[in-house]
Amino acid sequence: MSATPQTTENVIEILANLQVFLRKPIIKNKLLDFYKLEKDDQIEIINLVLESIPNVDVSTFQELITSWFEVLSKFDNKKITYIMQIYLEEIVKRSDLISKLIPPVNKAIKNMKEDEKEILRICFLETLFTINFRKEIIKNLDISSLDLLKIAK
């Protein structure tokens, strides 16, 4: 792959600045492409995204997270839990990102349709049950996140 954190930041900015009706089909196609890649390449892409987060304006990132979740919720549960697992595996290595990610993720989920929220909630919980570092993830979730997931700490 030839992407760098800087090019990833640029792509995030461009995607976030597109109108939703243009952004969503691009996200869908990129997710379809993502699932066709080898796992090492998928991890590399996720790491590039995670590395760019501290350098991207949260409000810009907010719009993109919302669209990404809405598109992701249309995939089958197996694909959703798969990508969630990879993201969680990489996020847990960067605990400093968790506090930056929680507010925009919560806001995105709160603004979604109920059926989309429920799909993501079920997939997230399923992912938690399949990973051996679930306690590390759960202890970093705030009350608002736990409420969205309908679980108690």
N, CA and C of each residue as an Amber inpcrd file, in Angstrom:
protein
   459
   0.8400000  -1.1770000   0.0000000   0.0000000   0.0000000   0.0000000
   0.8880000   1.2440000   0.0000000   0.4050000   2.2910000  -0.6100000
   1.2140000   3.4980000  -0.6920000   0.6450000   4.6630000   0.1150000
  -0.3750000   4.4170000   0.8770000  -0.9850000   5.4870000   1.6550000
  -0.1180000   5.8400000   2.8580000  -0.2330000   7.0870000   3.2890000
   0.4590000   7.5780000   4.4720000  -0.5940000   8.2040000   5.3830000
  -0.2270000   8.4580000   6.6330000  -1.1980000   9.1470000   7.5020000
  -1.6670000  10.4880000   6.9050000  -0.7770000  11.2070000   6.2650000
  -1.1570000  12.4980000   5.6780000  -2.1640000  12.3240000   4.5440000
  -1.9360000  11.3600000   3.6540000  -2.9030000  11.1440000   2.5680000
  -4.2300000  10.6370000   3.1350000  -4.1640000   9.8440000   4.1840000
  -5.3820000   9.3550000   4.8340000  -6.1650000  10.5280000   5.4090000
  -5.4700000  11.4480000   6.0680000  -6.1290000  12.6410000   6.6050000
  -6.7940000  13.4310000   5.4830000  -6.1080000  13.5660000   4.3560000
  -6.6650000  14.2880000   3.2150000  -7.9260000  13.6070000   2.6880000
  -7.8960000  12.2960000   2.5890000  -9.0680000  11.5480000   2.1220000
 -10.2280000  11.7230000   3.0930000  -9.9310000  11.6570000   4.3820000
 -10.9820000  11.8490000   5.3990000 -11.6010000  13.2310000   5.2490000
 -10.7780000  14.2380000   5.1010000 -11.2770000  15.6140000   4.9260000
 -12.1450000  15.7270000   3.6790000 -11.6880000  15.1490000   2.5770000
 -12.4410000  15.2200000   1.3190000 -13.7840000  14.5060000   1.4670000
 -13.7530000  13.2860000   1.9980000 -15.0000000  12.5250000   2.1860000
 -15.9660000  13.2630000   3.0970000 -15.4510000  13.8000000   4.1810000
 -16.3010000  14.4960000   5.1410000 -16.9370000  15.7500000   4.5450000
 -16.2630000  16.3650000   3.5880000 -16.7810000  17.5900000   2.9820000
 -17.7580000  17.3440000   1.8370000 -17.8880000  16.0880000   1.4290000
 -18.8590000  15.7650000   0.3840000 -20.2750000  15.7750000   0.9570000
 -21.2340000  16.0130000   0.0940000 -22.6250000  15.8680000   0.4930000
 -22.8830000  14.3960000   0.8140000 -23.7960000  14.1570000   1.7340000
 -24.0730000  12.7910000   2.2010000 -24.4210000  11.8670000   1.0340000
 -25.2190000  12.3520000   0.0770000 -25.6360000  11.4950000  -1.0320000
 -24.4530000  11.0770000  -1.9160000 -23.3650000  11.8150000  -1.8790000
 -22.1470000  11.4300000  -2.5990000 -21.2280000  10.5840000  -1.7190000
 -21.1840000  10.9320000  -0.4450000 -20.2840000  10.2690000   0.5020000
 -20.6490000   8.7980000   0.7130000 -21.9200000   8.5190000   0.9060000
 -22.3390000   7.1610000   1.2580000 -21.9920000   6.1110000   0.1850000
 -22.2220000   6.3680000  -1.0910000 -21.8370000   5.3580000  -2.0900000
 -20.3210000   5.1150000  -2.1330000 -19.5570000   6.1570000  -1.8980000
 -18.0900000   5.9960000  -1.8610000 -17.7010000   5.1280000  -0.6780000
 -18.2890000   5.4000000   0.4770000 -17.9980000   4.5930000   1.6700000
 -18.3910000   3.1420000   1.4220000 -19.5530000   2.9370000   0.8370000
 -19.9990000   1.5710000   0.5500000 -19.0010000   0.8450000  -0.3480000
 -18.5700000   1.4990000  -1.4060000 -17.6070000   0.8750000  -2.3270000
 -16.2740000   0.6060000  -1.6440000 -15.8340000   1.5210000  -0.7960000
 -14.5690000   1.3190000  -0.0770000 -14.6830000   0.1740000   0.9300000
 -15.8380000   0.0320000   1.5570000 -16.0480000  -1.0990000   2.4640000
 -16.0660000  -2.4170000   1.6890000 -16.7190000  -2.4180000   0.5420000
 -16.7180000  -3.6300000  -0.2930000 -15.2940000  -4.0030000  -0.6970000
 -14.5110000  -2.9970000  -1.0790000 -13.1020000  -3.2350000  -1.4210000
 -12.3220000  -3.7340000  -0.2090000 -12.5880000  -3.1470000   0.9430000
 -11.9050000  -3.5140000   2.1790000 -12.0730000  -5.0000000   2.4710000
 -13.2920000  -5.4980000   2.3430000 -13.5670000  -6.8950000   2.6630000
 -12.8800000  -7.8660000   1.6960000 -12.4720000  -7.3880000   0.5450000
 -11.7830000  -8.2410000  -0.4290000 -10.2790000  -8.3320000  -0.1670000
  -9.7540000  -7.4420000   0.6740000  -8.3190000  -7.3940000   0.9500000
  -7.8860000  -8.4960000   1.9090000  -6.5870000  -8.7620000   1.8950000
  -5.9960000  -9.6630000   2.8850000  -6.0490000  -8.9680000   4.2470000
  -6.0660000  -9.7520000   5.3090000  -6.1980000  -9.1880000   6.6540000
  -5.0650000  -8.2050000   6.9750000  -3.8430000  -8.4820000   6.5620000
  -2.7310000  -7.5590000   6.8250000  -2.9870000  -6.1900000   6.1960000
  -3.5360000  -6.1750000   4.9950000  -3.8510000  -4.9080000   4.3350000
  -5.0100000  -4.1990000   5.0320000  -5.9780000  -4.9680000   5.5100000
  -7.0880000  -4.3840000   6.2530000  -6.5780000  -3.7100000   7.5300000
  -5.6890000  -4.3940000   8.2260000  -5.1160000  -3.8340000   9.4530000
  -4.3290000  -2.5640000   9.1430000  -3.6020000  -2.5790000   8.0490000
  -2.8320000  -1.3900000   7.6630000  -3.7580000  -0.2030000   7.4000000
  -4.8540000  -0.4420000   6.7150000  -5.8110000   0.6330000   6.4380000
  -6.3970000   1.1680000   7.7410000  -6.8020000   0.2750000   8.6090000
  -7.3770000   0.7020000   9.8890000  -6.3560000   1.4920000  10.6960000
  -5.1180000   1.0500000  10.6990000  -4.0870000   1.7870000  11.4260000
  -3.8510000   3.1720000  10.8320000  -3.9100000   3.2880000   9.5230000
  -3.7760000   4.6110000   8.9000000  -4.9150000   5.5270000   9.3310000
  -6.1120000   4.9950000   9.3730000  -7.2650000   5.7890000   9.8280000
  -7.0660000   6.2010000  11.2800000  -6.6860000   5.2570000  12.1240000
  -6.5060000   5.5560000  13.5480000  -5.3770000   6.5530000  13.7790000
  -4.3100000   6.4480000  13.0100000  -3.1930000   7.3960000  13.1380000
  -3.6070000   8.8090000  12.7450000  -4.5730000   8.9230000  11.8680000
  -4.9890000  10.2500000  11.3990000  -5.9570000  10.9380000  12.3520000
  -6.5970000  10.1910000  13.2180000  -7.6430000  10.7540000  14.0900000
  -7.1740000  11.9660000  14.8960000  -6.0130000  11.9150000  15.5460000
  -5.6090000  13.0930000  16.3260000  -5.4260000  14.3660000  15.4980000
  -5.2470000  14.2190000  14.1930000  -4.9730000  15.3760000  13.3380000
  -6.1810000  15.8680000  12.5470000  -7.3170000  15.2050000  12.7220000
  -8.5180000  15.5810000  11.9880000  -9.4790000  16.2740000  12.9450000
 -10.0790000  17.3510000  12.4890000 -11.0570000  18.0820000  13.2780000
 -12.2160000  17.1530000  13.6360000 -12.5770000  17.1180000  14.9140000
 -13.6130000  16.1960000  15.4000000 -14.9440000  16.4380000  14.6970000
 -15.2970000  17.6910000  14.4430000 -16.5770000  17.9620000  13.7800000
 -16.5750000  17.4210000  12.3550000 -15.4330000  17.4910000  11.6870000
 -15.2960000  16.9190000  10.3520000 -15.4270000  15.4040000  10.4340000
 -14.7520000  14.8350000  11.3870000 -14.7470000  13.3960000  11.5820000
 -16.1390000  12.8960000  11.9760000 -16.8810000  13.7230000  12.7160000
 -18.2280000  13.3710000  13.1670000 -19.1300000  13.0080000  12.0000000
 -19.1660000  13.8520000  11.0070000 -20.0160000  13.6200000   9.8350000
 -19.6450000  12.3180000   9.1430000 -18.3730000  12.0650000   9.0420000
 -17.8970000  10.8580000   8.3760000 -18.2270000   9.6050000   9.1820000
 -18.0690000   9.6650000  10.4940000 -18.4100000   8.5220000  11.3500000
 -19.8920000   8.1980000  11.2150000 -20.7250000   9.2070000  11.2180000
 -22.1600000   8.9950000  11.0860000 -22.4750000   8.2800000   9.7760000
 -21.9520000   8.7850000   8.6860000 -22.1940000   8.1580000   7.3800000
 -21.6330000   6.7400000   7.3300000 -20.4240000   6.5750000   7.8780000
 -19.7790000   5.2530000   7.8570000 -20.6250000   4.2390000   8.6170000
 -21.1310000   4.6110000   9.7990000 -21.9830000   3.7090000  10.5800000
 -23.2860000   3.3960000   9.8450000 -23.8750000   4.4110000   9.2310000
 -25.1270000   4.1830000   8.5070000 -24.9230000   3.2030000   7.3610000
 -23.8390000   3.3500000   6.6440000 -23.5350000   2.4320000   5.5430000
 -23.1840000   1.0510000   6.0880000 -22.3480000   1.0130000   7.1020000
 -21.9280000  -0.2620000   7.6940000 -23.1320000  -1.0640000   8.1910000
 -24.1190000  -0.3950000   8.7390000 -25.2890000  -1.0870000   9.2900000
 -26.0860000  -1.8280000   8.2180000 -25.8460000  -1.5360000   6.9620000
 -26.5510000  -2.2150000   5.8590000 -25.8540000  -3.5190000   5.4470000
 -24.6460000  -3.7460000   5.9310000 -23.9250000  -4.9810000   5.6290000
 -24.4420000  -6.0950000   6.5360000 -24.1070000  -7.3330000   6.1970000
 -24.5610000  -8.4220000   7.0570000 -23.7560000  -8.4180000   8.3560000
 -24.3550000  -8.9890000   9.3850000 -23.7780000  -8.9420000  10.7350000
 -22.3700000  -9.5190000  10.7970000 -22.1100000 -10.5440000  10.0390000
 -20.7870000 -11.1670000  10.0510000 -19.7090000 -10.1720000   9.5980000
 -20.0060000  -9.4090000   8.5680000 -19.0430000  -8.4060000   8.0820000
 -18.8850000  -7.2650000   9.0860000 -19.9890000  -6.8770000   9.7000000
 -19.9330000  -5.7870000  10.6820000 -19.0820000  -6.2040000  11.8800000
 -19.3370000  -7.3870000  12.4120000 -18.5600000  -7.8340000  13.5800000
 -17.0990000  -8.0430000  13.2110000 -16.8350000  -8.4640000  11.9980000
 -15.4520000  -8.6630000  11.5520000 -14.6800000  -7.3440000  11.5830000
 -15.2430000  -6.3020000  10.9910000 -14.5270000  -5.0200000  10.9570000
 -14.4590000  -4.4080000  12.3560000 -15.4980000  -4.5990000  13.1590000
 -15.4650000  -4.0960000  14.5380000 -14.3370000  -4.7690000  15.3180000
 -14.1780000  -6.0590000  15.1140000 -13.1280000  -6.7770000  15.8330000
 -11.7470000  -6.2400000  15.4700000 -11.5050000  -6.0240000  14.1910000
 -10.1990000  -5.4940000  13.7800000  -9.9890000  -4.0970000  14.3620000
 -11.0210000  -3.2490000  14.2770000 -10.8890000  -1.9140000  14.8520000
 -10.5900000  -1.9840000  16.3400000 -11.3250000  -2.8110000  17.0690000
 -11.1010000  -2.9140000  18.5120000  -9.7130000  -3.4500000  18.8340000
  -9.2440000  -4.4150000  18.0570000  -7.8910000  -4.9500000  18.2730000
  -6.8400000  -3.8560000  18.1280000  -7.0420000  -2.9660000  17.1910000
  -6.0730000  -1.8960000  16.9540000  -6.2840000  -0.7200000  17.9160000
  -7.5250000  -0.4200000  18.2560000  -7.8090000   0.6820000  19.1870000
  -7.2740000   0.3640000  20.5720000  -7.4020000  -0.8860000  21.0050000
  -6.9560000  -1.2480000  22.3480000  -5.4440000  -1.0400000  22.5020000
  -4.7190000  -1.0380000  21.4060000  -3.2750000  -0.7740000  21.4340000
  -2.9850000   0.7200000  21.5840000  -4.0190000   1.5380000  21.3860000
  -3.8960000   3.0030000  21.4580000  -4.9600000   3.5530000  22.4040000
  -4.8400000   3.2470000  23.6550000  -5.8850000   3.6440000  24.6000000
  -6.1200000   5.1520000  24.6260000  -5.1300000   5.9370000  24.2080000
  -5.2960000   7.3900000  24.1650000  -6.3520000   7.8230000  23.1560000
  -6.6370000   6.9950000  22.1620000  -7.6340000   7.3450000  21.1550000
  -9.0570000   7.1170000  21.6380000  -9.2090000   6.2500000  22.6040000
 -10.5530000   5.8810000  23.0380000 -11.3320000   7.1150000  23.4950000
 -10.7180000   7.9570000  24.3130000 -11.4280000   9.1480000  24.8100000
 -11.7590000  10.1270000  23.6870000 -10.9390000  10.1550000  22.6530000
 -11.2190000  11.0390000  21.5120000 -12.3220000  10.4640000  20.6160000
 -12.4090000   9.1490000  20.5530000 -13.3860000   8.5050000  19.6780000
 -14.7830000   8.4000000  20.2910000 -14.8550000   8.2340000  21.6010000
 -16.1490000   7.9700000  22.2300000 -17.1870000   9.0650000  21.9460000
 -16.8960000  10.3480000  22.1410000 -17.9480000  11.3560000  21.8890000
 -18.4920000  11.3610000  20.4540000 -17.6430000  11.3730000  19.4190000
 -18.2290000  11.3770000  18.0700000 -18.9400000  10.0680000  17.7210000
 -18.4480000   8.9580000  18.2350000 -19.1140000   7.6720000  17.9810000
 -20.4920000   7.6700000  18.6560000 -20.5480000   8.0880000  19.9080000
 -21.8380000   8.1460000  20.6120000 -22.8180000   9.0720000  19.9090000
 -22.3370000  10.2190000  19.5020000 -23.2090000  11.1810000  18.8240000
 -23.7250000  10.6040000  17.5120000 -22.8530000   9.9400000  16.7750000
 -23.2600000   9.3290000  15.5070000 -24.3450000   8.2890000  15.7360000
 -24.1320000   7.4570000  16.7260000 -25.0950000   6.3890000  17.0040000
 -26.4260000   6.9570000  17.4780000 -26.3700000   7.9650000  18.3350000
 -27.6090000   8.5780000  18.8330000 -28.4430000   9.1560000  17.6970000
 -27.7940000   9.6280000  16.6350000 -28.5030000  10.2620000  15.5230000
 -28.9840000   9.2780000  14.4620000 -28.6840000   8.0070000  14.6380000
 -29.0710000   7.0080000  13.6440000 -30.5100000   6.5470000  13.8630000
 -31.0480000   5.9170000  12.8410000 -32.3720000   5.3060000  12.9520000
 -32.2850000   4.1530000  13.9480000 -33.3990000   3.8690000  14.6000000
 -33.4240000   2.8370000  15.6440000 -32.9640000   1.4770000  15.1350000
 -33.4000000   1.0850000  13.9350000 -33.0150000  -0.2310000  13.4200000
 -31.5110000  -0.2950000  13.1330000 -30.9350000   0.7970000  12.6530000
 -29.4860000   0.8370000  12.4110000 -28.7150000   0.7630000  13.7270000
 -29.2030000   1.5190000  14.7210000 -28.5870000   1.4930000  16.0560000
 -28.5760000   0.0870000  16.6150000 -29.7040000  -0.5770000  16.4980000
 -29.8350000  -1.9120000  17.0730000 -28.9040000  -2.9140000  16.3810000
 -28.7760000  -2.8080000  15.0860000 -27.8560000  -3.6930000  14.3510000
 -26.4320000  -3.4920000  14.8540000 -26.0050000  -2.2460000  14.9650000
 -24.6410000  -1.9740000  15.4280000 -24.4560000  -2.3810000  16.8860000
 -25.4620000  -2.1580000  17.7050000 -25.3810000  -2.5530000  19.1160000
 -25.2100000  -4.0580000  19.2470000 -26.0240000  -4.8110000  18.5460000
 -25.9410000  -6.2730000  18.5970000 -24.5820000  -6.7470000  18.0820000
 -24.1170000  -6.1700000  16.9940000 -22.8240000  -6.5720000  16.4350000
 -21.6700000  -6.2170000  17.3730000 -21.7570000  -5.0640000  18.0160000
 -20.7100000  -4.6770000  18.9580000 -20.6760000  -5.6340000  20.1410000
 -21.8500000  -5.9560000  20.6710000 -21.9070000  -6.8920000  21.8000000
 -21.4080000  -8.2760000  21.3840000 -21.7880000  -8.7020000  20.2040000
 -21.2950000  -9.9890000  19.6950000 -19.7740000  -9.9680000  19.5750000
 -19.2430000  -8.8600000  19.0930000 -17.7910000  -8.7160000  18.9790000
 -17.1420000  -8.7760000  20.3560000 -17.7200000  -8.0890000  21.3240000
 -17.1790000  -8.1240000  22.6880000 -17.1050000  -9.5490000  23.2340000
 -18.1200000 -10.3400000  22.9340000 -18.1360000 -11.7220000  23.4280000
 -17.0620000 -12.5940000  22.7750000 -16.5960000 -12.1920000  21.5910000
 -15.6320000 -13.0320000  20.8710000 -14.1770000 -12.6410000  21.1080000
 -13.9390000 -11.5010000  21.7420000 -12.5560000 -11.0570000  21.9490000
 -12.1190000 -11.3230000  23.3860000 -10.8490000 -11.5980000  23.5480000
 -10.3550000 -11.9040000  24.8940000  -9.9470000 -10.6540000  25.6800000
 -10.0100000  -9.4800000  25.0810000  -9.6450000  -8.2290000  25.7580000
 -10.8730000  -7.3500000  25.9990000 -12.0500000  -7.9740000  26.1090000
 -13.2970000  -7.2190000  26.2770000 -13.3080000  -6.3480000  27.5250000
 -12.6810000  -6.8170000  28.5990000 -12.6600000  -6.0250000  29.8340000
 -11.9110000  -4.7120000  29.6190000 -10.8580000  -4.7630000  28.8300000
 -10.0860000  -3.5580000  28.5170000 -10.9570000  -2.5390000  27.7650000
 -11.7590000  -3.0330000  26.8610000 -12.6530000  -2.1480000  26.1020000
 -13.7410000  -1.5960000  27.0210000 -14.4080000  -2.4650000  27.7420000
 -15.5340000  -2.0480000  28.5890000 -15.1030000  -1.0460000  29.6460000
 -13.9390000  -1.2460000  30.2530000 -13.5200000  -0.3180000  31.3170000
 -13.2500000   1.0880000  30.7840000 -13.0270000   1.2210000  29.4880000
 -12.7830000   2.5290000  28.8930000 -14.0490000   3.2070000  28.3590000
 -15.1660000   2.5100000  28.4090000 -16.4140000   3.1020000  27.9340000
 -17.0150000   3.9980000  29.0120000 -17.5800000   5.1120000  28.5850000
 -18.2260000   6.0040000  29.5450000 -19.6950000   5.5910000  29.7290000
 -20.3740000   6.2610000  30.6390000 -21.7670000   5.9360000  30.9570000
 -22.6600000   6.0540000  29.7240000 -22.4410000   7.0790000  28.9290000
 -23.2550000   7.2760000  27.7350000 -23.1130000   6.0960000  26.7660000
 -21.8920000   5.6050000  26.6260000 -21.6440000   4.4500000  25.7500000
 -22.3280000   3.2040000  26.2860000 -22.2130000   3.0130000  27.5900000
 -22.8450000   1.8430000  28.2170000 -24.3620000   1.9150000  28.0800000
 -24.9220000   3.1250000  28.1940000 -26.3620000   3.2900000  28.0130000
 -26.7740000   2.9390000  26.5810000 -25.9990000   3.4050000  25.6080000
 -26.2990000   3.0750000  24.2120000 -26.2450000   1.5750000  23.9600000
 -25.3200000   0.9220000  24.6280000 -25.1680000  -0.5260000  24.4690000
 -26.1620000  -1.3200000  25.3240000 -26.8260000  -0.5970000  26.2340000
 -27.7800000  -1.2070000  27.1540000 -27.1020000  -2.2550000  28.0590000
 -25.9110000  -1.8810000  28.5350000 -25.2140000  -2.7400000  29.4880000
 -24.7810000  -1.8980000  30.6880000 -24.6220000  -2.5620000  31.8040000
 -24.1700000  -1.8770000  33.0270000 -22.7030000  -2.2190000  33.2610000
 -21.9970000  -1.2620000  33.8400000 -20.5630000  -1.4520000  34.0930000
 -20.3510000  -2.2450000  35.3510000
